[in-house]
C-alpha cells in the first residue's frame, strides 16, 4: 500500500488543477472579473474543487497490481483534455452568443445540476472501487468483479458520471458551441467501453456474460437491480474497472 500524500500536497494538487480550470473559464467568459461575476462558473469551480478534494482525501491509495493491460494513449489524452476544454468553449459560446440554447439561464443551471450529479456518480464509483481504481485499460490480480452499489445498475458508472458532468458543463452557459466536443468525448468513451468489455469478457467468460445480461453498460436496464441481487451469490474474482 502506497503512502497517502500529505494534506498540504493534496491541497496544492487540487488548487493547481482548479487554477487551470478557472483560467480556461476566465478565457471563455472574457476575464477574471467576468468569472467572478458568473454564479454558474463559480458553482462549477466549487463542484470541481470539492470533488477533487474528496477524492484525494478519501480514496485509498495503492500501487497498481496489473495482470494485463492494453495501451490506450490517444484515448487517455482525449479523456484528459476534452473535459478541460468543454467548459471554456461553452463559456466562450455563451459570451459571443454563438449557437444559443432555449432559455439559456434555466438551461445553464440545469447543466450545472447535471455536472453535480455526474461528479457525484463518478466519485461514488471511484470510492467504491477504492485502491482497485485505475485510469488504465487493465485487469488487476486477485480482485473481484464489482457488482454492488452503482455497479448493480450499470457496468461503467465512472464513465457515466464523467459523461454527465461533461454534457452538463457543455450547456452550463446557455450555448451549444461545446456540444460537438461533448459528442467526441462520448464517442471516445464508447470505444473505450467496447475495448474494456472485450478484455473483461475474455478474462471472466460466462461470469461476465451473466453480469452483462442483467446490467447496461452506461444506462440501467429495467429490473436490473432485482436481477443484480439475485446474482450476488455468484461473484467472480475481482477486476478493477473505472
N, C-alpha and C positions, 0 to 999 in steps of 0.2 A: 504494500500500500504506500503510495507516494505521500509525502507530507503536504498538508494543505497550505497554500500561500498565506502569508500573514495578512492581517486586516488592512494595514496601510498599502500593501502591494495590491490587494483586491480593489481597494478604493481607487488607486492610481489607474489600474487597468480599466475599470468601469468608467472613470472620468475621461480617459483618453478616447475610448470608443464613443462616449456621449459627445465629446467635443467635435469629433468628426461628423457625427450625425447632425449636431447643431450647426456646424459650418455649412453643410450641404443644404440644410433648411434655410439658413440665412441667405445663401446664394439664391435659392429659389424664390424667396419672399422679397428680396431686394435690400437686405442689410440686417444688421443686428437689431436696430430699432423696430423694424417690421417683425422680426422674430419675437421680440419681447412683447409686441402688441397683438400677437396672434394666439388666442386661447387654445386653438386646436394644435398649433405647433408646440406650445408649452405642454399640453396634455400628452402628446406623443412622446416628447422628451422625458416626461415624468414616468410614463409607462416603460420606455426602453431602459431608463436608469434603474427603476425599481426591479424590473425583470433581470437585468444583468447582475444586480447586487444580490438578489435572492438566489439565483443560480450559483454565483460564486461562493456564497456563504453556506449553502445547504447541500449542494450536490457532492456526494463522495468522490474522492479523487484517487485514481489508481492507474498505474502503468497498464497500457493495453496488452492483453494476453491474446494476441491474434493468431488464430489457427490457419485462416485462409482469407485472402483479400483480393480485390480486383482494382487495378489502377483506374482512377476516375478524375484526372487532373482538370479537364475542361469543365466538368460539372461542378467540381469543388470551387473553381474560380467564379463560375456563373452564380452559384448559390451564395457566395460571399459578397459579390459586387452588386448584383441586381437588387437585393433588399436594401442596400445602402443608397442606390441611385433612385429608386422609386419615389421616396418621399420628396426629395429635392426637385425632381422633374414634375411631380404633382403640384408642388407649391409654385413652381415657375409657371405652370399652365394656368393655375388659378390667378396668379398676378397679372399675366398678359391677356387673360380672358380667352384662352385657346381651348376649344372643344368643351364648352361649359356643360355641366350636368344639370338636370332639372333640380330646382330647389337647392342650390349649392350649399347654403348654410346647413340645412337639415341633412342633406346627403353627406356633407363633411363630417358632421357629428356621428352619423351612422357609421362612417368609415373609421372614426376614432374608436367607437364601441366595438366594431369588428376586429380592429387591431388588438384591443384589450382582450377580447375573447380568444383570439388566436394565440396571443402570448401566454395566456393562462393555460390553454390546452398544451402548447408546446413545453412550457416549463413544467407542468404537472407530469407530462410523459417523460421528460428528461430526468426529473427527480425520481420517478417510479423506477426507471432503469438504473439510476444511481451510477455506480462505478462501471456498469456494463455499457453505458452510453459512449458512442464514438461517432465522429463525423465521417469516418471511413466506411467504405462499402466492404464490410468484413464480417467474418464469423469468428467468435471467440471460443476458447476452450472452457469446458466444464460449466457452461451456463445454460439455463433452461429457456425454452420458448416462453415469452411473456404473454399470458392470455387473460390477465385480470385487469381491473381498472379500465383505463381508456382502451387498452388492448383487447378488451372483451367486445368493444364496439367496432373498432377499425384496426387494421393491421399496422398502420403507419400514422399514429396520432401526432407525432412530432412533425412530419411533413404537412399534415392537415393544418396544424396550428401555424406553421410558417407561412403557408399559402393564405390563410385567412388574414393574418397580420399584414401581409404584403398587399393583398387586394384592398384591405381597409385603408392602408396608407395611400394607395393609389387614388382613392376617391376622397381623401380627407380634406382636400382644398377645393372641392367643387369643380374639378376639371377631369376630363377623361384622357389627358395627354399621357399619363403614365400607365394607362391600361395596357397598351401593347407590351410594355416591359413586364407587367404582371403576367400577361399571357405567355411570354417567352419563359419566364420563371416557372410557370405551371407546366409547360412542355418539358423543361429540364427535369422537374420533379417527377413527372410521369415516366420519363425514360429511366430515371434512377430507380423508381419503384419497380419497373419491369425488370431491370437488371438485378436488383436486390432480391426480388421474389424468385427469380430463376436460380440464384445462388442458394436461397433458403430451401427451395423445393428439392434441389439436388442433394442437400445435406440431410433434411428431415424426412423426405419421402412422404409416406402416407400420413404421418402426423401433421405435416404442414398442409397437405391437401384437405384433411378434415377441418383444420382450423380455418383455412381459406374458404371452405364451403359455408361456414356459418358467420363470416365477417366480410365486410367490404374493405377494399384497400384504403380508401380515403373517406368514404361515406358509409354510415351504418346501414346494415340490411335489416328489413323488418324481422322482428322477433329474434334478432341476433343475440341479444343479451341472454334470453332464455336458453338458446342453443349453447351459448358460451358456458353458462352454468352447468349444463348437462355434460359438457365435455371437459370440465376441470379435472376430473379424476384421471384423465389420460394426458398428463402434462409431460411433454418430451424434454430432452436436455436443453439447457438454455443457450440462447444466442443473443448477442447484442444487436438491437435494431434501433435507429432513430425514430 
